[in-house]
Amino acid sequence: MIAHTGRRAAHFNVNTESNAIPVLRPVLGVETSCDETGVAVYDVRGGLLAHTLYSQIKMHADYGGVVPELASRDHVRKLLPLIRETLRKAGMSLRDLGGVAYTSGPGLVGALLVGAACARSLAWALDVPAIGVHHMEGHLLAPMLEADPPEPPYVALLVSGGHSMLIEVSGIGAYRLLGDTLDDAAGEAFDKTAKLMGLPYPGGPALAKLAESGEPGRFKFSRPMTDRPGLDFSFSGLKTQVLLAYQANAQAPGAKADIARGFEEAIVDTLAIKCRRALAQTGARRLVIAGGVGANKRLRAQLAEAAEREGFRVYFPRPEFCTDNGAMIALAGALRLEAGLREGPQIKVAPRWDLESLAAIG
C-alpha cells in the first residue's frame, strides 16, 4: 500500500521496543526528494563506504526551474542503475545490506514516492528493516560524515532552496526550531534574484560566481529583520530592492556584478548576524552550517572569521554534502536503525513534515 500525507504532524509509526535488534551491517540510503538522485552505503562502524549522485540540472534548465513530473520520471530511470553502481563502488552485493533508508519527506510527492517505493520494496525482498528519513535531519547530521564531527548540543543553520532555519540540536532527533523563514528562503532568494538579473539556471551558484568580480560597497542593501529581536528570516523585500537597483542601473558599467556582490553580502551578513544571535540566546558554542547555501564561499569565510574572533566553533560539511545527497540519508537512517527503530511495510511519504515531531534517540 502506498500513501502520502500533507500533514505536518508526526505520522510514521516506528517500533522502538527494547527487543528490536540493532542494525550493525551497512545501510543503503536513497535520496529522491527533488531534482537529485542520490544513493550511498553507510556503516555505523566503518563510516561512508560509497556514494553516487545524479543531478537533473541540465534537464530542468530549459524551464528555469524544477518540473515535478519530469523530476519523478527521471528518478525512475536513474535510481536502479545508481544503486548498482554504488554497491559496485563499495565492493558489496545486495545481500550484504543490513537495512535500507530513504527520504520520506519533505519534498515533491512524486519524487519522494519513487525513492520510497523502490527502497521499501528492496528491503522487503531482502528481508531487512527499512526506515523513512526526514530530509532536513539528513542535512543536520551531514557534518557527522566528516573526520571531526560536532558533538551536541549545537546550533544549526539550515539554508537551502526552500529552507532558512535556525535549530537547536540537543541530540539526534532532539530538535527545537529557533527561527524560520517567513517568505523566501535564502536559496530561493538567490535563485529568484539571479533569474530577474538574467542569469542562467541554477541561479544561485551563477549569482555567487558573478559577485566575485563585483565591487564591495557600491550597492548597499538592507539586512532584513536584523534591526529587531528574533531569529526569523525574510528575504522577499531584499529581492525587491535588488530588482529596483537592477532596473535603474542595468546599463552602467560593472553594475550587474556590483549588484550581485551587494545582494550576496546582504544575505551573508543577515545569516551571520542571526547565527551569532542564536548562539548567544542558547549559550551554545558550536555552530553547524548545512544545506545548499552552506557551500557559499563568502558565508563560510565570514562565519569562520567570526568563530575565530568570538571563540566558538563552526562546522561545515564538504560542499558535495551540502546539497542533496544519499550519504546524509544513509547516515541518518543507519543511526535510527542502529537504535532499534523500525517501520511497517506500508510505503509512506510526507511532502510536509514537522522536524520537531521526530523521535529522539539516545
Secondary structure as UniProt FT lines:
FT   STRAND          2..4
FT   TURN            18..19
FT   STRAND          27..31
FT   STRAND          36..43
FT   TURN            44..46
FT   STRAND          47..55
FT   HELIX           57..61
FT   TURN            62..64
FT   HELIX           68..90
FT   HELIX           94..96
FT   STRAND          99..105
FT   HELIX           109..126
FT   STRAND          130..134
FT   HELIX           135..141
FT   HELIX           142..145
FT   STRAND          154..159
FT   STRAND          164..171
FT   TURN            172..173
FT   STRAND          174..179
FT   HELIX           186..196
FT   TURN            197..198
FT   HELIX           203..211
FT   TURN            212..213
FT   TURN            216..217
FT   TURN            224..225
FT   HELIX           236..249
FT   TURN            250..251
FT   TURN            253..254
FT   HELIX           255..282
FT   STRAND          286..290
FT   HELIX           292..295
FT   HELIX           297..310
FT   STRAND          313..315
FT   HELIX           319..321
FT   HELIX           326..338
FT   TURN            339..340
FT   STRAND          347..349
FT   HELIX           355..357
//
